[in-house]
Amino acid sequence: MKSIRSRLLISLLTSVILVLAVGFVSIYYLAERSLHRQFDAELHDELDSLALMGEVEDLSDLDADDLEYNDHGDDTEDAIRFEFAELTLPRYQAQPKSAYYQVWDDSGQVLARSPSLQGKDLAQAPLNTSVVSVRTVTFHDGRSGKMATRRFSPIVEESMKGQPGTEHVLTLAVARSTADLKLAAALLFRVLASSGGLTVLLVAIAILISVRRSLAPLRSLQHDIETIDLDDFSIEFETDSLSDELLPIAECLKLLMKRVESAIKRERRFSSDIAHELRTPVSELRALTEVSMNRANVPAAELISLTDANGIAKHMERIIQSLLQLSRCEAGLIPVENNQIDVKELANAMWNTFDATAQEKQIKFNATVEDNLQLATDPALFASILSNLFSNAVEYTPEGGRIDLNVYAENAHAVVELSNTTDGMAPEDLNYLFDTFWRKDSSRVQSGHLGIGLSLVAAVSEVLGIAVKTALLDAKRFRISLEMPAESV
């Protein structure tokens, strides 16, 4: 993943989700622990309250009701009275959310139990428990809950203190269902989960907006770079919107553009200077070979050499003329005279120059040109465009191939499409077609083709305001299109 935006979004969102997840899990854990501690504290308080309601009484003071209630078949046990067992406490009655209590002596004998137990027993508590203990239990009705147990000594009446057998250590247990506790924990979890999801969504939106706004200067910088013209390398960045990190990059880009501009100007000046310097000696060389060829009684071997030299000189002249024209186009020194031209007539005239070569290679040529289609442009410059297009097509179309010319009007524009058979052109080659002296096949360097034709097409088209497009229709078909304003009569 190479996108800075994607990296920032993923890393920030991942970090936020992890932080929120840890935070919410911690909150849930602490809140659940707090609920359990509160639940346990209530059991402790309830246990302490019930422990204060047990006492050892003088049997002589007990009335008939007390004796009936305390009758366990043992006089010592009958002397222990539990006030909470005498009261009708609603929470300890048989109901859906009832609580439970139970009392044991050291022998494990049950001394009292809540009506809610309906004759059943709670889990036997350890008899040697010296402090309050809380554990999870399952009740007789299948519900789960918590049970708190403690050892306690019933209060001894003043009249009974000091008498033998009046000191008792009993075990008291209080239990409640944890159903409400679980519901509260589940509700807390749902609240935290929904609020966490909403928080993540809002934070994601905020991060997306923040990242987009933070990267906006990069898009602005990209736009400024894309608008750089090869004829004008001056570039001004909106420094007010650039961050401190991007300002040095903008300054480096300015320096780089100046260096590129200087290099391109040197290259253009060098090409122009070379062409000017070579034009005169090459012309003289061609003239000398022509004079020598026209002498009387020139030996055959010498005539062949002179003919070859003359051909080389003419080839060099064409290169020099093309370079000079290319330099003038790039420097904006080509004068333009707009006149009405008939596209069909001009196209036929330009093709006649290459018809003989095409026939030698058995190339089929098909032209479909809309009648009465006229253009307002410079005839000489447009003719040079067609000439270079035909020259390039004939040169690179394999033997037995086909060249198609299609000229038509569309949406107030004239479109000139020239397609030809190709052998081995790849989609990436389209990026280099207009580079000077570039050739797909290096073996054609000696073929006589200059390697400047499409460069001139692009340069002259820019002068005339013509849009040039290239496409590889398939592995065997290349197309170049010219689009310009049309005047149909």
PEPE-V801144 format. One record per backbone hydrogen bond with DSSP energy under -0.5 kcal/mol. CO is the residue of the C=O (numbers start at 1). NH is the residue of the N-H. E is the energy in kcal/mol with one decimal. If there is no record, write none. Layout:
co=CO nh=NH e=E
co=CO nh=NH e=E
//
This chain:
co=3 nh=7 e=-2.3
co=4 nh=8 e=-2.9
co=5 nh=9 e=-2.9
co=6 nh=10 e=-2.8
co=7 nh=11 e=-2.7
co=8 nh=12 e=-2.9
co=9 nh=13 e=-2.7
co=10 nh=14 e=-2.6
co=11 nh=15 e=-2.4
co=12 nh=16 e=-2.9
co=13 nh=17 e=-2.9
co=14 nh=18 e=-2.5
co=15 nh=19 e=-2.6
co=16 nh=20 e=-3.2
co=17 nh=21 e=-2.8
co=18 nh=22 e=-2.8
co=19 nh=23 e=-2.7
co=20 nh=24 e=-3.3
co=21 nh=25 e=-2.6
co=22 nh=26 e=-2.3
co=23 nh=27 e=-2.6
co=24 nh=28 e=-2.9
co=25 nh=29 e=-2.8
co=26 nh=30 e=-2.9
co=27 nh=31 e=-3.0
co=28 nh=32 e=-2.9
co=29 nh=33 e=-2.5
co=30 nh=34 e=-2.3
co=31 nh=35 e=-2.4
co=32 nh=36 e=-2.3
co=33 nh=37 e=-2.7
co=34 nh=38 e=-2.6
co=35 nh=39 e=-2.5
co=36 nh=40 e=-3.0
co=37 nh=41 e=-2.6
co=38 nh=42 e=-2.2
co=39 nh=43 e=-1.9
co=40 nh=44 e=-2.4
co=41 nh=45 e=-2.7
co=42 nh=46 e=-2.5
co=43 nh=47 e=-2.6
co=44 nh=48 e=-2.7
co=45 nh=49 e=-2.4
co=46 nh=50 e=-2.3
co=47 nh=51 e=-2.2
co=48 nh=52 e=-1.3
co=50 nh=53 e=-1.5
co=51 nh=54 e=-1.0
co=53 nh=83 e=-2.8
co=54 nh=155 e=-2.7
co=55 nh=57 e=-0.5
co=55 nh=81 e=-3.7
co=56 nh=157 e=-2.0
co=57 nh=59 e=-0.5
co=58 nh=61 e=-1.7
co=59 nh=62 e=-1.0
co=63 nh=67 e=-2.2
co=64 nh=68 e=-2.2
co=65 nh=69 e=-2.4
co=66 nh=70 e=-2.6
co=68 nh=71 e=-0.7
co=70 nh=72 e=-1.2
co=74 nh=78 e=-2.6
co=75 nh=79 e=-0.9
co=77 nh=80 e=-2.1
co=79 nh=57 e=-3.1
co=79 nh=81 e=-0.5
co=81 nh=55 e=-2.8
co=81 nh=83 e=-0.6
co=82 nh=85 e=-1.0
co=82 nh=86 e=-0.8
co=83 nh=86 e=-0.8
co=83 nh=87 e=-1.1
co=87 nh=89 e=-1.3
co=88 nh=90 e=-0.6
co=89 nh=92 e=-1.5
co=90 nh=93 e=-1.6
co=91 nh=99 e=-3.6
co=92 nh=116 e=-2.0
co=93 nh=95 e=-0.7
co=95 nh=98 e=-1.6
co=100 nh=175 e=-2.6
co=101 nh=114 e=-2.3
co=102 nh=173 e=-2.6
co=103 nh=111 e=-2.8
co=103 nh=112 e=-1.2
co=104 nh=171 e=-2.8
co=105 nh=108 e=-1.8
co=109 nh=105 e=-1.9
co=109 nh=111 e=-0.5
co=112 nh=103 e=-2.9
co=114 nh=117 e=-1.7
co=115 nh=118 e=-1.6
co=117 nh=120 e=-2.0
co=126 nh=129 e=-0.9
co=128 nh=130 e=-0.5
co=133 nh=149 e=-2.5
co=135 nh=147 e=-2.9
co=137 nh=145 e=-2.6
co=139 nh=142 e=-1.8
co=143 nh=139 e=-3.2
co=144 nh=178 e=-1.7
co=145 nh=137 e=-2.3
co=146 nh=176 e=-2.1
co=147 nh=135 e=-2.2
co=148 nh=174 e=-2.6
co=149 nh=133 e=-2.1
co=150 nh=172 e=-2.7
co=152 nh=154 e=-0.5
co=152 nh=170 e=-3.1
co=155 nh=56 e=-3.8
co=157 nh=160 e=-1.4
co=157 nh=161 e=-1.2
co=160 nh=163 e=-1.9
co=163 nh=166 e=-1.1
co=166 nh=168 e=-0.6
co=168 nh=170 e=-0.5
co=170 nh=152 e=-2.5
co=171 nh=104 e=-2.6
co=172 nh=150 e=-1.9
co=173 nh=102 e=-1.8
co=174 nh=148 e=-3.2
co=175 nh=100 e=-2.8
co=176 nh=146 e=-2.3
co=178 nh=182 e=-2.6
co=179 nh=183 e=-2.3
co=180 nh=184 e=-2.4
co=181 nh=185 e=-2.3
co=182 nh=186 e=-2.6
co=183 nh=187 e=-2.7
co=184 nh=188 e=-2.5
co=185 nh=189 e=-2.3
co=186 nh=190 e=-2.5
co=187 nh=191 e=-2.6
co=188 nh=192 e=-2.6
co=189 nh=193 e=-3.0
co=190 nh=194 e=-2.8
co=191 nh=195 e=-2.6
co=192 nh=196 e=-2.6
co=193 nh=197 e=-2.6
co=194 nh=198 e=-2.5
co=195 nh=199 e=-2.5
co=196 nh=200 e=-2.6
co=197 nh=201 e=-2.3
co=198 nh=202 e=-2.7
co=199 nh=203 e=-2.9
co=200 nh=204 e=-2.7
co=201 nh=205 e=-2.3
co=202 nh=206 e=-2.5
co=203 nh=207 e=-3.0
co=204 nh=208 e=-2.7
co=205 nh=209 e=-2.5
co=206 nh=210 e=-2.7
co=207 nh=211 e=-3.3
co=208 nh=212 e=-2.4
co=209 nh=213 e=-2.6
co=210 nh=214 e=-2.6
co=211 nh=215 e=-2.2
co=212 nh=216 e=-0.6
co=213 nh=216 e=-0.5
co=215 nh=218 e=-0.7
co=215 nh=219 e=-1.6
co=216 nh=220 e=-2.4
co=217 nh=221 e=-2.5
co=218 nh=222 e=-2.5
co=219 nh=223 e=-2.4
co=220 nh=224 e=-2.2
co=221 nh=225 e=-2.0
co=222 nh=226 e=-2.5
co=223 nh=227 e=-1.4
co=225 nh=228 e=-1.5
co=229 nh=232 e=-1.3
co=232 nh=229 e=-1.3
co=237 nh=239 e=-1.9
co=238 nh=241 e=-1.1
co=238 nh=242 e=-0.5
co=239 nh=242 e=-0.6
co=243 nh=246 e=-0.6
co=243 nh=247 e=-1.6
co=244 nh=248 e=-0.7
co=246 nh=250 e=-2.6
co=247 nh=251 e=-2.3
co=248 nh=252 e=-2.4
co=249 nh=253 e=-2.4
co=250 nh=254 e=-2.1
co=251 nh=255 e=-2.1
co=252 nh=256 e=-2.6
co=253 nh=257 e=-2.8
co=254 nh=258 e=-2.0
co=255 nh=259 e=-2.1
co=256 nh=260 e=-2.8
co=257 nh=261 e=-2.9
co=258 nh=262 e=-2.4
co=259 nh=263 e=-2.6
co=260 nh=264 e=-2.9
co=261 nh=265 e=-2.5
co=262 nh=266 e=-2.3
co=263 nh=267 e=-2.4
co=264 nh=268 e=-2.9
co=265 nh=269 e=-2.8
co=266 nh=270 e=-2.7
co=267 nh=271 e=-2.7
co=268 nh=272 e=-2.6
co=269 nh=273 e=-2.9
co=270 nh=274 e=-2.9
co=271 nh=275 e=-2.3
co=272 nh=276 e=-2.5
co=273 nh=277 e=-2.8
co=274 nh=278 e=-2.4
co=275 nh=279 e=-1.4
co=276 nh=280 e=-0.8
co=277 nh=281 e=-0.7
co=278 nh=282 e=-2.3
co=279 nh=283 e=-2.0
co=280 nh=284 e=-2.5
co=281 nh=285 e=-2.5
co=282 nh=286 e=-2.4
co=283 nh=287 e=-2.3
co=284 nh=288 e=-2.6
co=285 nh=289 e=-2.2
co=286 nh=290 e=-2.0
co=287 nh=291 e=-2.4
co=288 nh=292 e=-2.6
co=289 nh=293 e=-2.1
co=290 nh=294 e=-1.3
co=292 nh=295 e=-1.0
co=295 nh=298 e=-0.6
co=299 nh=303 e=-2.6
co=300 nh=304 e=-2.2
co=301 nh=305 e=-1.9
co=302 nh=306 e=-2.7
co=303 nh=307 e=-2.5
co=304 nh=308 e=-2.3
co=305 nh=309 e=-2.5
co=306 nh=310 e=-2.5
co=307 nh=311 e=-2.2
co=308 nh=312 e=-2.4
co=309 nh=313 e=-2.3
co=310 nh=314 e=-2.3
co=311 nh=315 e=-2.3
co=312 nh=316 e=-2.4
co=313 nh=317 e=-2.2
co=314 nh=318 e=-2.1
co=315 nh=319 e=-2.0
co=316 nh=320 e=-2.6
co=317 nh=321 e=-2.9
co=318 nh=322 e=-2.4
co=319 nh=323 e=-2.7
co=320 nh=324 e=-2.5
co=321 nh=325 e=-2.4
co=322 nh=326 e=-2.7
co=323 nh=327 e=-2.6
co=324 nh=328 e=-2.4
co=325 nh=329 e=-2.3
co=326 nh=330 e=-2.4
co=327 nh=331 e=-2.0
co=328 nh=333 e=-3.0
co=328 nh=334 e=-0.6
co=329 nh=332 e=-1.1
co=333 nh=335 e=-0.6
co=336 nh=338 e=-0.5
co=339 nh=377 e=-2.1
co=341 nh=343 e=-0.7
co=341 nh=375 e=-2.0
co=342 nh=346 e=-2.3
co=343 nh=347 e=-2.7
co=344 nh=348 e=-2.2
co=345 nh=349 e=-2.0
co=346 nh=350 e=-2.3
co=347 nh=351 e=-2.2
co=348 nh=352 e=-1.7
co=349 nh=353 e=-0.6
co=350 nh=353 e=-0.8
co=351 nh=354 e=-1.6
co=351 nh=355 e=-1.0
co=352 nh=356 e=-0.5
co=354 nh=358 e=-2.2
co=355 nh=359 e=-2.3
co=356 nh=360 e=-1.9
co=357 nh=361 e=-1.4
co=358 nh=363 e=-3.1
co=359 nh=362 e=-1.3
co=361 nh=400 e=-2.4
co=364 nh=403 e=-3.1
co=366 nh=405 e=-3.0
co=367 nh=369 e=-0.5
co=368 nh=407 e=-2.9
co=370 nh=373 e=-1.0
co=372 nh=374 e=-0.7
co=372 nh=489 e=-1.9
co=373 nh=343 e=-1.9
co=374 nh=487 e=-2.9
co=375 nh=341 e=-2.1
co=375 nh=377 e=-0.9
co=377 nh=339 e=-2.7
co=377 nh=379 e=-0.7
co=378 nh=382 e=-2.6
co=379 nh=383 e=-2.4
co=380 nh=384 e=-1.9
co=381 nh=385 e=-1.7
co=382 nh=386 e=-2.3
co=383 nh=387 e=-2.6
co=384 nh=388 e=-2.3
co=385 nh=389 e=-2.3
co=386 nh=390 e=-2.9
co=387 nh=391 e=-2.5
co=388 nh=392 e=-2.4
co=389 nh=393 e=-2.4
co=390 nh=394 e=-2.8
co=391 nh=395 e=-2.1
co=392 nh=396 e=-2.1
co=393 nh=397 e=-1.3
co=396 nh=398 e=-0.5
co=398 nh=401 e=-1.9
co=401 nh=364 e=-2.3
co=402 nh=421 e=-1.9
co=403 nh=366 e=-2.4
co=404 nh=419 e=-2.5
co=405 nh=368 e=-3.4
co=406 nh=417 e=-3.0
co=407 nh=370 e=-1.9
co=408 nh=415 e=-3.2
co=410 nh=413 e=-0.9
co=412 nh=486 e=-1.4
co=413 nh=410 e=-3.5
co=414 nh=416 e=-0.5
co=414 nh=484 e=-2.2
co=415 nh=408 e=-2.0
co=415 nh=417 e=-0.6
co=416 nh=418 e=-0.5
co=416 nh=482 e=-2.4
co=417 nh=406 e=-2.9
co=418 nh=480 e=-2.3
co=419 nh=404 e=-2.9
co=420 nh=478 e=-2.4
co=426 nh=429 e=-1.8
co=427 nh=430 e=-1.3
co=428 nh=431 e=-1.2
co=429 nh=432 e=-1.8
co=429 nh=433 e=-0.6
co=432 nh=435 e=-1.8
co=435 nh=438 e=-1.7
co=440 nh=442 e=-0.6
co=441 nh=444 e=-1.8
co=442 nh=445 e=-1.5
co=444 nh=447 e=-1.7
co=445 nh=448 e=-0.5
co=451 nh=437 e=-3.2
co=451 nh=438 e=-0.5
co=452 nh=456 e=-2.5
co=453 nh=457 e=-2.2
co=454 nh=458 e=-2.4
co=455 nh=459 e=-2.3
co=456 nh=460 e=-3.1
co=457 nh=461 e=-2.3
co=458 nh=462 e=-1.8
co=459 nh=463 e=-1.6
co=460 nh=464 e=-2.1
co=461 nh=465 e=-0.7
co=461 nh=466 e=-3.3
co=467 nh=483 e=-2.1
co=469 nh=481 e=-3.3
co=471 nh=473 e=-0.7
co=471 nh=479 e=-2.7
co=474 nh=477 e=-1.3
co=475 nh=424 e=-0.7
co=476 nh=422 e=-1.4
co=477 nh=473 e=-1.2
co=477 nh=474 e=-1.2
co=478 nh=420 e=-2.2
co=479 nh=471 e=-2.4
co=480 nh=418 e=-2.5
co=481 nh=469 e=-2.4
co=482 nh=416 e=-2.7
co=483 nh=467 e=-2.4
co=484 nh=414 e=-3.7
co=487 nh=374 e=-1.3
//
